Amino acid sequence: MAKPAITATLGVVRQALATSLFQRGSDTEGKRAVLSYPIKKLVPDAKGKVRYRFVVDAGPDPVTGKRKQVMRTFGTLREAKAEYASIVHRRYEAERAPLSQVTVDEWLDQWLSMKAEDLEESTAYSYTMTLARVRGRLGRIRLQDLTEDHVEAWMRWALQEGRVRRGKTGTGLGATSVEMSLARLKEALDRAVTRGLVEVNVAREVTVPRRARKAERRAREAVPPWSVAEVRAFVRAIAGDRLQAPFLLALVGLRPAEICGMRWADVDLDEATVSITNTRTVMGNDIVVEKDAKSLAGERQLPLPAPVAAALTAFRAAQADEKTAAGQVYEDSGYVLVDARGRALNGRQLRERAYKVMDRSGLRRVRLYDARASCLTYLANHGVPDHLLARWAGHADIRTTKRWYVKPDVEDLRPAADTWGGLAGGSAPVHEENVRCGSVNG
């Protein structure tokens, strides 16, 4: 590099470094900052030649967003100083330049692409659908120009008329749906801040008004899981039904996705056990995704209650007869939950068939998933220890089981009322010892 060019570059970088030190308050009053180059003089090589080396922060990597360091080695100190100054100058200019020209839409595409590597396919699909609510009104805005007012205006619009059908707006979205979209947007903007695309997350302080959340809670009719009496009525209703065994597996507390993903290889009828290792879920009511159990704790082996083992034995025999009758058109998929031609059924199909049984027998409609809560509440009420209850549910933490799945009703609370009688009357009730868990047949 020519001497004038070196001198000019050194002058620019000195100015940049001095400005940076001034902005950070590094100077003490009345004292001049001393600028130095972190260049190391290396020992002479075999030919006696001296070299100079430095390591410097070159700013964020344009692909990963992580800051990177570079190492350079030169034959003269002047060359090393010139290159060091050049790198620092480029970094300084890049930090002063506009950080990003991408739009919100473009950044959300990039963010979703990065997140997809760490998410289950169904979760990534959910993120895509959740952010689709945001794109229509905010997507074309340049990421650098997005403001808190933009996000606030979108949130209020979504609550009032954000339910878009066939390109036309309609009624407002629920507070929970809007909160989910805001959560994903905030997460995407946090990543943009980390990568230096924007300086602040403008959505950070935007929240759904408390009044909207309370109104939604009042409007939403909570559907409690089945009581013990309703579970027993359903057990009677499915007697002889082709899908009796899968329905009983739901009453045992398995997730619908676990039932759909179960293979006959996972069922040991001799030992009356079942291994939960595989799931099949549905995205958008038509895309089936197969994957491992929901979590490491979700991979578990459970003993089968006698009625469930008997129903599975009968179901396997029935499938063998169906295979013989169907001949070559039978699809030997290996799944437990299949139709009469061996084709695997998905969660939506299982749910629809369960609703038909409920309607036919006059039972209150509940999600088949909520049979899980009926099971776990019953087991908890009948003395199953916490560590076994969490294991049965496939949870790593019993707090998850108790918070979301143990839902005692008024009848479950009657023993507490009887116990209170001891406080008022002076005599405590006599409790049964060694209470044992019931089974799905009551």
N, C-alpha and C positions, 0 to 999 in steps of 0.2 A: 504494500500500500504506500502511495506517495506521501511525503511529509506533510504537504498542505492538507490532504484529506485526513490524515491521522490527527493533525492538530484540530481541524474542524470537528471531527467526531468526538475527540476528547472534550472539547469545549461544550458540545451539546450534552454529553452525558454528565459532565460536572454540573451543568445547570439543572438537569433532571434530578440528579441525586441530591443536590442542594435543596431543590424544591420539595422533594420527598421528605428529607430530614426536617425541613421547616414545618411541613404539614403535620408531621408526627410529633412535633415538639421536642426533637432530639437535641436541638441547640440549647445551650444555656445562655442566659442573657449576657451580652457583652463579649461572648466568646465566638470565635470562628470555627465552624465545623471543619475537621481535618478529614479529607477524603483519601482513602487508600485503596489499593488494588490487591485483592487476595490472591496474589500470584506467587507460586512456590518455585524456588530455584532448585532444580534437580541436581543430583550428584553427576559428575562427568561420566559419560558412557565409556565403552571400551576404547573408543577412538579419542577420548579426551574432550568430547564436545559437550558443552553445557546447554541444557534445555530449560524452558520455563512452562509451567502448567498451572491451570486454574480450573475450578469448578464453580459454575454460576447458575442461578435460578433463571430459566429461560421463559417463565410464564406458563400458563395452562396449555396442555396439549389440546389441539383443536378437535380431536376425536373423542378422547376419554374425559376431557375436562379437568384431569388431574395435573397439578403443577409438575414440571419436569426439570431436571438438572442436566446440564451438559458439561463435558470435560474437554478441554482443548490444550494442546501442547505445541510450543513454538521454539524456534531456534534462537530468537532474540527477545529481549524484554520489551522492546518497542512494539514488535509484532503482537506479543501477548496482550499488551495494554490496549492496542488498537482493536483487537478482536473482542476483548472484554467490554470495551466501551461500546462497540457496535451492538453486541448482544443486549446489553442493558438498555441502550437507546431504543432498539426495536421493541423491547418489552414495555418500555415507558410509553412509546407512541401507541402501541396496541392497547394499553390500558386507558389512554386518553381518548381513543377512537370510539365511535358508537359500538356498543357491545354486541348488538344483534340486529339483524334485519328480518329475521323470520317472523311469521305470523303465529298467532295462538294455535291455529290449526296445524301448521307445520311442526311446531314444537310438540304438540300433543301426539302427533304421529311418531316423532322421534322417541318421546318418552315411553309411549306404549310399546314401541319396538324394543327398547331397553328392558322394560319391566317384564315383557313376555318371557325373557330368559329365566326369570326367577319365579314365575307364577304358573299354577296349574292352568291348563287350557280353558277350563270353565271359568276360572277367576279372571283370566285375561279377557275373555268374552264379556264378562260382567262389567269390567272396567271400561271396555269399548262402548257398551250400551249406555253406561252411566254418563260418560263424557259426551256422548252424542247429544244429550240435552243441552250442553253448553255451547257446542260448536256453532249452532245456527245463528246465534246473536253475537258471540264473541270471537268466533273462529277467524274472521277476516281482519281483525285488529292486529296491528304489529305488536309483537310481544313487548317491545320497549315502550309502546304507547298505552298499554293496558293499565287502567287505574282502578283504585278501590271503588270509585263511583260506577265504573262499568260493571264490576262484579256485583255490587249492591243492586244496581238496576236490574241485572239479569235475575238475581235471586227473587226480587219482588215480582217481576214478570212471571217467573216460573211458578210462584205460589198462586198467582191470579189466573193465568191462562196458558201455562206451559205444556199442557197435554196436547201435543201436536198429532193430528191424524190426517193422513193424505195431504200433507202440506198446509193444513189449516189448524189454527190454534183453537183451543176449546176451554175446558175447565182447568183449574189449577192442579199442579202436581201436589202430592202429599208432602208434608214437612219432612218425613223420613227420606223420600226420594230426593228432595232438594238438598238435604244434608249430605247424602251420599255423593251427589255430584260435586258439591262444594269440597268435600273431603278429598276426592280424587284430584280436583283442580288445585287445591292447596299443595297436595303432594307433588304434583307435576311442577308447580312454580317453585317449590322448595328446591327441587333438583336443578331448575333453571338458575336459581341463585347460586347454588353450589358450583355450577359450571361457568359462572360469570356472565351469563346471558342477560340477566337483570340484576339490579342491585338489591331490591327488596321484594318480598312476596306480598303483592298488593291485596291478595285475598285472605291474608292471615287473620284479620280481625272481623271479617264478614261472617255473621252467624244468622241462622233462622230465628226470627223473633219468638220469644217465649209464648206469646199469645197464640201464634200459629201452631206451635207444638202442643200446647194444651188443648186447642180446639180440635186438633187431629185425634188426640187421645180420647176426648169426649165423644167424637163422632165414630171412632172405630169400635166396633162391637167385638170385644174379646171373646173368642170361642174357647171355652175351657176344654181340656182333654176329657175323654170318656171317664165316667165313674166306674167303680168295680162292677156295678149292676149292668152298665152299658157294655163293658168288655165281655161279660158273660153272655149277654144277649147276642153280641156279634159272633161269639164262639158257636152258639147254637145255630145262628143264621148261616154260617159257612160250612156246617156239617154236610159232607157229600159234595161240596163245590169242587170243581176241578182244581182251583187255586187255593184250596184250604191250607195246604202246607206253607206257601209263601205268605198268606195272610197271618198265619200263626207266628211265623218268623217276625212279622212286624209287631205282633203283640208281645213277643219275647224282648223287644226293644231294639231290634236291628234297624239301621237306617234303610230307607227304600233303595238307595244306591248300592248298599251292601247286599241286599237281597237280589237286586238285578245283576250284580257282578259275581254272585256265588256260582261256583262250578261243582259238579258232582264230585270232582277230585278233592274238594274242600270238605266234603261231608263223610264222616266215618259212622255209618249206621251201627256197626258192631260195637263200637265204644260209645255211641250216642254223643258225639261231639261234632262241632263245626268250626272250621278255621276261617276267620275273616281276613282276607288278604287282598281282595280285588273289589273295585267298585265300577259301576257304569252309571253315568249321569247324562242328563239331557240338557242341551243348550238351546234356548229359543224354541222349545217344544218339538224340535225335529232333528237336531244334531246330537248324536250319541258320542260321548267321550268315555273311554275306558282308561282307568289308571289304578295305581296302588291304593291302599287304604288311606283314609283322610289324613292320618298322622301315624307316627310310630306307635303311639298308644292304641290307635285304632286297629292295628294288627294284633289280633288276639284269638284265643281258642276258648270256646264256650261249651259247657255241657248242654245237651238238649233235654228239656223236660219230656217226660214219657209221651204225652199227647202229640208233641211236635215231632218226635222221632217216629212215632207210628204214622203220622200224616205224611212225612217225607218218604217213608218206606212204601206207602201206598202210591204216592205220586211217582216214584221211580218205576214201580211196576206198571202204572198206567202209561207212562211214556214209552216203555218197552213195547206195550201193545200198540200204541200209536205209531211207533216206528215200523212195526211189522205191517200194519194196515196201509201206511203211506208208501212203503216201498222205496224206490229210488229218489222220490221227490223229498224225502225226509232230510232235513239238515241236522246232522249230528254235531251240534255246536258245543256240547259239553256243559252248557249252563243249566242250572236248576229251573229257572223261570223261563219257560219256553211255551209256545203255542202247540197245537196238535200236530204241526209239521216240523217241530223242532227249532223253529225260529225264535231267537232271543227276544223277549219283551223288554220294554224300557219302563222307566218310572212313571211316565204319563199314562201308559197303557195299564199298568198295575193300579194306579190311582183311580182311573175311570172305571175299572171293573170292581174295585172296592166300593165306589159310590153307588154302583148299580145294586150291590148287595144291601147297602145301607138303605137306599130308597125302597127296595122291595120289601124289606123287613120293618120299615117304619122307624129306623134308627136315626138319631141326630147325625147330620153330616159333619165329620171332622176330617182333617187331613190325616192320611195314613201315617205320616211322620209323627203326628201327635200321639199315636198309640205308644210311641217310645216314652213319652212323659207319663202315660198311664202306668206302664210297666215299672219305670224307675220310682215313681211315687209309691206304688204298692210295695215294692221291695224295701224302700226306705222306711215305710210305716211299719213293716213287719220285721224290723231288726237287722237287716243286712248291714254289716259294718261298712264304714265309709270307704275303706281301701278296696273292698270287694265290689261295692256299688260302682265306684269309678272304673274299675277294671271291666266290669260287665258292660258299662256304657261305652268304653273305649276312650276314656278321658285320662289325661295325665294328671289332672288336678281335680280333686273332689269338689272344689268350689264351683267349677264349671257345671258339674252335674247338679248340684243343689240349687244353683242360681237359675238355671234355665230349664231343668227337667223335673225337679221335684216340686209338684204343685198341689199341695194338700187342699181338699175342699172342706166344706162344713162338716161332713160326716167324718172325715179324717181327724177333725179337731174335737170330736165328742169325748174321746178319752181325756183330753186336757180339761174339759168341763167337769168330767167326773172327778178328776184329781183335785180341781178347785174346791169341790164339795168337801174335801177333807179340811181345807182351810176354814170354811164357814161352819162345818158341823163337828169338827174335832176328830173325825175318823177318816183315815185315808183309805181309798179303795184297794181291794186286793187284786194285784195284777197276775196274769198268768206267767209262769216261768218258762223259759226255753221256747219262746214264740218262734214258730217256724214259718218260712216263707211259703206262700200259697203258690199254686200253679195256674196256668191260663185257663184250666177247665173248672176253676173255682173249688 
